[in-house]
Amino acid sequence: QVQLVESGGGLVQAGGSLRVSCTASGNIFIINNMGWYRQAPGKQRELVAIITRGGNMNYADSVKGRFTLSRDTAKSTVYLEMGSLKPEDTAVYYCYADRVVTAIPYWGQGTQVTVSS
């Protein structure tokens, strides 16, 4: 099993920056991909950014050039630096990881990011 604990998030004005972090614990050696999804009210959960086991990163088109995903392997932590935030970035941000071979997903509890206009 893998446990994901998020930190960060909060309220920020449009144009501002924020960082969220996610630390994995438990059987971390089974983790394949790790990253972030978000869900805005009334919308489906969507991928924000993800890093593969090999270090390749993928970003949603809507955040490219504004958000940066990074990983500290020694701390089993991924960071999402969010810049030039827009009101449409307002959502609950969920940390995500999946298991090698089976792709079983693991989710954090979610952290609220609110961008005011």
Secondary structure as UniProt FT lines:
FT   STRAND          2..8
FT   STRAND          10..13
FT   TURN            14..15
FT   STRAND          18..26
FT   HELIX           28..30
FT   STRAND          31..39
FT   TURN            41..42
FT   STRAND          46..51
FT   TURN            53..54
FT   STRAND          57..59
FT   TURN            61..66
FT   STRAND          67..72
FT   HELIX           73..75
FT   STRAND          77..82
FT   HELIX           87..89
FT   STRAND          91..99
FT   TURN            100..102
FT   STRAND          105..107
FT   STRAND          111..116
//
